[in-house]
Amino acid sequence: MRTEDGVLDYSMHFNESRFFTKLGRVAGFLGERVLYSLFILYYLMFDKTIPLKIRSIFMGALGYFILPTDLVADFLPLIGFTDDIALISYVIANAIEYITPEIKEKARHTSIRLLG
């Protein structure tokens, strides 16, 4: 299924437990900046002031991140996460109007804590 803007809808693949399990495995490899972006989308997804249709796009991007066999398989050295990072960056760039200072702070705090 595709959303109106052409982004593949992977929201059905989002699962909070699988999201945190994958983050636990790859956090060090992704680094703080990518984690920060992932957590921005994660917290935006739960913001009830944002229309459900928009939140489903955030969920779709996180669902895409969870899948190990997406456009470029995550297990490929060096390039495995390039498609994930590109999609996350695209969605974040189009979500600027929804990103509040509170969301940024929560995302920053969570990403730093995860990298421990």
N, C-alpha and C positions, 0 to 999 in steps of 0.2 A: 504494500500500500504506500502511496506517496501523499505527502501533505501538499497543500496548494502551492507552496513555494518550491516544490521539487525535492525537498529533503526527504530521504527515505524515512518512513515511520517505523522505527525500531522500538517504540515504547512498550510493545508487548514483551520485549526481551528484558526490560528493566526489572530487577529484583534487588531489593535493598541488601539482603544477605550476600548475594553474589557480587554486588558492587563493592562492598567492604572487603570481601574475601580477595577479590582481584586487586584492590588497592593495597592490601597487606602484602601481596606478592610482588607488586611492581612499583610501589611508591618511591623507593630509592632510585630506580631507573628513570622514572618520569621526572622527578625533581619537584621542587616547591612551586614553581610557576604553573606547571600543568596541573598539579594537585589543587592549587588555588582555583584555577578555572573550573575544574571538575566539581569542587565544593560550591562554587558560585552557582553552577547549574543545579546541583543537588538542593541547595537551600531555596533557590528560585522555584523549583518544582513544587515545594510545599507552601509557597506564598499564595494564600487564598485571595489576595487582592489582584492577582494576575489572572486574566481569563484562562479557563481550562484548556482551550485550544492552544494557547501559547505555552502553557505549562507542559502540555503533551509533547511539544517540540523539544523542550528541555529533557523530558523523560526519554524521548527517542534518541537524543544524542548520547545520553548515559547508557541506554540499552545497546547502542552501537559499540560503545566503549567496552561493555561487558563481553560481547561476542568475541570469541577467539578466532573465528573464521569469517572475518568481514572482507572488505575489498582487498586489504593487504593483511595477511595473517600475522597476528601479534607475536608468534613465536619466531618470526624471521629476525635475525640479528640486525640491529641498527635501523632498519626501515619498517619494522613491524607495527609501530605505533604512529607512523607519519599520517596515515589517513584518519586515525582517531583524533590526533592533535589538530589536523586541518578542520575537521568537522566541528570539534569543540570550539576552536577559534572563530569559525564562521558563526556559530550559534551565539557565542558570547558577544561578538561584534554587533549582532542584530538584536541583542537583549539589553543594550546599554541603558535604555530608558527605565528598565525594571530593576537595575542593580543599585540598591540603596547602600549608604554607608554601613548600615547594620549587617547587611548580607556580606559585604566585603570583609568586615571585621570577623564575623563568624567563620567565613571561608578561610581567612588568613590564620586564625587561631587553630582551626581544625587541621589544616594542612601542616602547620608547624608541629602540632602535637603528634600527628601521624608519623612524621619524619623523626620525631623524638630525639 
